Amino acid sequence: MEDVTVFRTWEEPMADMAMNFLETAGINAVKIADVPRSVFPFTVDGLAEIEIRVPKKDIERAAEIIAVRFSENKNPDMQ
């Protein structure tokens, strides 16, 4: 089955959080990086970018989970 990218980041903790949110919701997610962090621990012109990919059938649900979890103003009552 084909996987699609639902999230991109250069920060390992953000990628790990996204993976956890998706996996908790029962979505199989895969973390892909062009260059291993242990070899190239910093970002230059897009190198070391991390992608989170999910099966195509889960893209809508995964995109919604990512959008809700990473929105800047999740709770309008807290300002």
MDAnalysis code that builds the backbone (N, CA, C; Angstrom):
import MDAnalysis as mda
import numpy as np

u = mda.Universe.empty(237, n_residues=79, atom_resindex=np.repeat(np.arange(79), 3), trajectory=True)
u.add_TopologyAttr("name", ["N", "CA", "C"] * 79)
u.add_TopologyAttr("resid", np.arange(1, 80))
u.add_TopologyAttr("resname", ["MET", "GLU", "ASP", "VAL", "THR", "VAL", "PHE", "ARG", "THR", "TRP", "GLU", "GLU", "PRO", "MET", "ALA", "ASP", "MET", "ALA", "MET", "ASN", "PHE", "LEU", "GLU", "THR", "ALA", "GLY", "ILE", "ASN", "ALA", "VAL", "LYS", "ILE", "ALA", "ASP", "VAL", "PRO", "ARG", "SER", "VAL", "PHE", "PRO", "PHE", "THR", "VAL", "ASP", "GLY", "LEU", "ALA", "GLU", "ILE", "GLU", "ILE", "ARG", "VAL", "PRO", "LYS", "LYS", "ASP", "ILE", "GLU", "ARG", "ALA", "ALA", "GLU", "ILE", "ILE", "ALA", "VAL", "ARG", "PHE", "SER", "GLU", "ASN", "LYS", "ASN", "PRO", "ASP", "MET", "GLN"])
u.atoms.positions = np.array([
    [0.835, -1.182, 0.000],
    [0.000, 0.000, 0.000],
    [0.881, 1.247, 0.000],
    [0.409, 2.267, -0.650],
    [1.169, 3.501, -0.794],
    [1.069, 4.368, 0.461],
    [2.210, 4.903, 0.889],
    [2.245, 5.823, 2.029],
    [2.336, 7.254, 1.525],
    [1.773, 8.185, 2.317],
    [1.823, 9.603, 1.974],
    [2.332, 10.398, 3.169],
    [2.993, 11.500, 2.903],
    [3.544, 12.359, 3.945],
    [2.440, 13.242, 4.522],
    [2.340, 13.234, 5.866],
    [1.341, 14.084, 6.532],
    [1.989, 15.139, 7.426],
    [3.288, 15.013, 7.666],
    [3.964, 15.958, 8.562],
    [5.449, 15.986, 8.224],
    [6.031, 17.187, 8.265],
    [7.474, 17.366, 8.057],
    [8.026, 18.270, 9.140],
    [9.215, 17.950, 9.597],
    [9.871, 18.775, 10.606],
    [11.370, 18.531, 10.566],
    [12.127, 19.422, 11.185],
    [13.563, 19.229, 11.345],
    [13.882, 18.876, 12.796],
    [12.862, 18.821, 13.621],
    [13.067, 18.583, 15.050],
    [12.641, 17.167, 15.423],
    [13.578, 16.383, 15.933],
    [13.306, 14.994, 16.316],
    [12.186, 14.876, 17.357],
    [12.158, 15.729, 18.400],
    [11.065, 15.616, 19.374],
    [9.678, 15.847, 18.758],
    [9.585, 16.780, 17.819],
    [8.299, 17.029, 17.148],
    [7.879, 15.814, 16.326],
    [8.832, 15.209, 15.636],
    [8.534, 14.012, 14.846],
    [8.071, 12.878, 15.755],
    [8.736, 12.720, 16.890],
    [8.356, 11.666, 17.833],
    [6.950, 11.901, 18.395],
    [6.627, 13.160, 18.694],
    [5.276, 13.464, 19.188],
    [4.220, 13.140, 18.134],
    [4.484, 13.534, 16.889],
    [3.536, 13.253, 15.813],
    [3.332, 11.749, 15.660],
    [4.423, 11.001, 15.701],
    [4.333, 9.539, 15.613],
    [3.463, 8.989, 16.749],
    [3.696, 9.459, 17.962],
    [2.932, 8.979, 19.123],
    [1.443, 9.297, 18.998],
    [1.116, 10.512, 18.557],
    [-0.289, 10.885, 18.388],
    [-0.973, 9.955, 17.391],
    [-0.307, 9.710, 16.265],
    [-0.898, 8.873, 15.223],
    [-1.016, 7.418, 15.667],
    [0.023, 6.905, 16.285],
    [0.000, 5.512, 16.726],
    [-1.036, 5.292, 17.822],
    [-1.220, 6.281, 18.693],
    [-2.239, 6.188, 19.738],
    [-3.636, 6.123, 19.123],
    [-3.816, 6.770, 17.987],
    [-5.100, 6.755, 17.285],
    [-5.270, 5.503, 16.417],
    [-4.283, 4.619, 16.450],
    [-4.374, 3.383, 15.681],
    [-3.934, 3.503, 14.239],
    [-3.210, 4.558, 13.926],
    [-2.717, 4.759, 12.564],
    [-1.251, 4.330, 12.508],
    [-0.934, 3.460, 11.565],
    [0.457, 3.042, 11.380],
    [1.225, 4.174, 10.716],
    [2.219, 4.682, 11.404],
    [3.018, 5.793, 10.888],
    [4.476, 5.365, 10.783],
    [5.172, 5.974, 9.818],
    [6.582, 5.681, 9.590],
    [7.346, 7.003, 9.596],
    [8.463, 7.014, 10.283],
    [9.318, 8.211, 10.331],
    [10.476, 7.993, 9.348],
    [10.653, 8.932, 8.424],
    [11.689, 8.819, 7.398],
    [12.550, 10.073, 7.420],
    [13.859, 9.866, 7.397],
    [14.807, 10.987, 7.329],
    [15.795, 10.710, 6.207],
    [16.182, 11.770, 5.492],
    [17.142, 11.622, 4.394],
    [18.518, 11.216, 4.899],
    [18.886, 11.779, 6.027],
    [20.220, 11.557, 6.577],
    [20.074, 11.193, 8.051],
    [20.717, 10.134, 8.512],
    [20.633, 9.788, 9.936],
    [21.165, 10.916, 10.816],
    [20.455, 11.198, 11.905],
    [20.866, 12.266, 12.827],
    [22.239, 12.012, 13.431],
    [22.586, 10.754, 13.628],
    [23.885, 10.448, 14.223],
    [25.035, 10.792, 13.277],
    [24.755, 10.816, 11.982],
    [25.779, 11.140, 10.988],
    [25.805, 12.639, 10.710],
    [24.626, 13.246, 10.647],
    [24.497, 14.650, 10.271],
    [23.522, 15.315, 11.241],
    [23.965, 15.724, 12.434],
    [23.058, 16.172, 13.489],
    [22.535, 17.602, 13.372],
    [22.621, 18.211, 12.201],
    [22.081, 19.555, 12.028],
    [21.490, 19.678, 10.634],
    [20.747, 20.755, 10.395],
    [20.038, 20.946, 9.140],
    [20.710, 22.009, 8.291],
    [20.923, 21.682, 7.031],
    [21.459, 22.631, 6.071],
    [20.647, 22.493, 4.793],
    [19.930, 23.541, 4.430],
    [19.176, 23.584, 3.185],
    [18.281, 22.360, 2.993],
    [17.552, 21.983, 4.031],
    [16.601, 20.888, 3.916],
    [17.141, 19.512, 4.245],
    [18.448, 19.378, 4.359],
    [18.995, 18.089, 4.751],
    [18.579, 17.787, 6.182],
    [18.391, 16.550, 6.484],
    [17.999, 16.063, 7.807],
    [16.543, 16.359, 8.139],
    [15.755, 16.694, 7.143],
    [14.325, 16.867, 7.363],
    [13.708, 15.491, 7.649],
    [12.741, 15.458, 8.545],
    [12.077, 14.230, 8.932],
    [10.644, 14.275, 8.396],
    [10.221, 13.185, 7.774],
    [8.853, 13.067, 7.279],
    [8.124, 11.996, 8.078],
    [6.858, 12.255, 8.347],
    [5.983, 11.252, 8.935],
    [5.016, 10.840, 7.832],
    [5.007, 9.540, 7.539],
    [4.170, 9.013, 6.468],
    [3.162, 8.009, 7.020],
    [1.978, 8.008, 6.411],
    [0.906, 7.092, 6.819],
    [0.326, 6.438, 5.565],
    [-0.378, 5.313, 5.729],
    [-1.055, 4.707, 4.578],
    [-2.064, 5.692, 3.970],
    [-2.174, 5.649, 2.669],
    [-3.051, 6.580, 1.957],
    [-4.487, 6.545, 2.492],
    [-4.945, 5.377, 2.920],
    [-6.320, 5.257, 3.415],
    [-6.549, 6.041, 4.706],
    [-5.475, 6.381, 5.434],
    [-5.582, 7.083, 6.717],
    [-5.237, 8.568, 6.638],
    [-5.029, 9.087, 5.450],
    [-4.503, 10.455, 5.327],
    [-5.432, 11.504, 5.935],
    [-6.723, 11.397, 5.722],
    [-7.636, 12.420, 6.248],
    [-7.633, 12.433, 7.771],
    [-7.742, 11.257, 8.367],
    [-7.753, 11.162, 9.831],
    [-6.422, 11.614, 10.422],
    [-5.321, 11.212, 9.781],
    [-3.988, 11.596, 10.262],
    [-3.786, 13.106, 10.157],
    [-4.197, 13.695, 9.051],
    [-4.050, 15.143, 8.876],
    [-4.853, 15.899, 9.928],
    [-6.037, 15.396, 10.257],
    [-6.866, 16.033, 11.278],
    [-6.199, 15.939, 12.656],
    [-5.666, 14.781, 12.983],
    [-4.988, 14.598, 14.269],
    [-3.791, 15.536, 14.384],
    [-2.982, 15.597, 13.340],
    [-1.801, 16.476, 13.344],
    [-2.234, 17.933, 13.474],
    [-3.253, 18.332, 12.717],
    [-3.710, 19.730, 12.760],
    [-4.198, 20.117, 14.151],
    [-4.953, 19.240, 14.784],
    [-5.494, 19.544, 16.119],
    [-4.378, 19.571, 17.152],
    [-3.500, 18.588, 17.124],
    [-2.451, 18.472, 18.138],
    [-1.384, 19.550, 18.038],
    [-1.148, 20.057, 16.824],
    [-0.082, 21.038, 16.652],
    [-0.590, 22.446, 16.360],
    [-1.901, 22.677, 16.561],
    [-2.404, 24.037, 16.351],
    [-1.911, 24.918, 17.495],
    [-1.677, 26.165, 17.197],
    [-1.137, 27.091, 18.199],
    [-2.170, 27.458, 19.246],
    [-3.434, 27.452, 18.869],
    [-4.491, 27.873, 19.788],
    [-5.496, 26.738, 19.938],
    [-5.076, 25.650, 20.590],
    [-5.936, 24.485, 20.726],
    [-7.159, 24.787, 21.578],
    [-7.011, 25.594, 22.606],
    [-8.108, 25.873, 23.511],
    [-8.374, 27.371, 23.512],
    [-9.462, 27.806, 22.874],
    [-9.739, 29.244, 22.781],
    [-9.949, 29.915, 24.142],
    [-10.275, 29.134, 25.194],
    [-10.469, 29.723, 26.520],
    [-9.155, 30.109, 27.185],
    [-8.048, 29.543, 26.724],
    [-6.737, 29.836, 27.305],
    [-6.020, 30.858, 26.444],
    [-5.949, 32.090, 26.913],
    [-5.287, 33.121, 26.116],
    [-4.292, 33.881, 26.941],
])
